[in-house]
């Protein structure tokens, strides 16, 4: 009885002390009282905007320099291409991910490539570059994607085609599809998620929750709150800890299965890394990084593409005309060479990601006082964010038709022309440019071609603009409900 009373009293004392500390901090008001900060703290921006990224876009449009500072977050946000080049190239060493970022995402990403700087980053980057750049690895990836499309994705869509009462969540399908692909390619293991009768992999569910809760940490006006919750293991931090426990457990299981099966003669990336690294914790972090890079970004890009395509039947028709001209109506899939000839398809995919980038923003931390090309002073320790989502909607960057889905802007005399990567940092740019860019594009092209060759996809409510949930990548709240029809021959 006495022990229980002591525990209860001690717990009450701690909670009361923390509550008193919170009240003290709130009274200090360690932020400015400007309109932007008031709007962020009160969430009054939600009265006009469905998404935080849309509100930021609005503020960046109004800014003469295309740069704003959200004081309550200590965050300088820019949609100015010259500033982006300054951050990612010119002054690269002054804008690392930073310890602050590593703390926010450290529980989930550990020492993975997306959460480290310096020697650790260079080591992983060099290894990943050697592997992902090889012809054999790219061919292996292409083979897996083709197999998943023909044996699972096409049969799944055929099973629901023509059923007016069967609305399919296409975002869920793409997330399952890309999860199967990344697990087969990266770990040599097949979770078989693209079977809607089966629940989503517990790894994927836990990873989604951990991603969402980790992203919410970065949005907190008072980081001390989530740090206290983590210390006490309560609320969202308790949920995050449990989700990461599941992720860790299943990542360990993947690693051990691969070890039991042998890895010296395997093609998957995990086997290649295991041949060089014997630190199990490090291998776990690499596993998580591969999942983040290869699953969510591809699924996000495909979801946005078919949402936009449903609003522009003319674009859909133009892609099909090009497809039939190059590969015909009967051939299944396309080769690398044929895909390179599909200039309009590539233009449509790049245009879709201009408006809906899979990673809507990316942050670094300033190491030493600096000045952006637009004249903005950046104080040491400031979080600096470049915002691809907002950049894609800036008239000063893309012209008066910036809000239009217009693949033609990428074509010159019918030939696809890439843009300055600092104007279009969807795949990052500079020294941290995405190593998996080409493989991701091949996967996206393969899926788009396979679906458009066989099916008509119509979004159930094309007038409903996407609303995004917090996360490290863009995920549409409520998914993308669609109706599927077989194409008439």
Secondary structure, 3 states (H helix, E strand, C coil): CHHHHHHHHHHHHHHHHHHHHHHHHHHHCCCCCCHHHHHHHHCHHHHCCCCHHHHHHHHHHHCCCCEEEEHHHCEEEECCHHHHHHHHHHCHHHEECHHHHHHHHHHHHCCCHHHCCHHHHHHHHHHHHHHHCCHHHHHHHHHHHHHHHHHHHHHHHHHHCCCCCCCEEHHHHHHHHHHHHHHHHHHCCCCCCCCCCCCCCHHHHHHHHHHHHHHHHHCCCCHHHHHHHHHHCCHHHHHHHHHHHHHHHHHHHHHHHHHHHCCCCCCCHHHHHHCCCCCHHHHHHHHHHHHHHHHHHHHHHHHHHHHHHHHCHHHHHHHHHHHHHHHCCCCCCCCHHHHHHCHHHHHHHHHHHHHCCCCCCEEEEECCCEECCCCCEECCCCEEEECHHHHCCCHHHHCCCCCCCCHHHHEECCEECCCCCCCCHHHCCHHHCCCCHHHHHHHHHHHHHHHHHHEEEEECCCCCCCCEECCCCCEECCCCEEEEEECCC
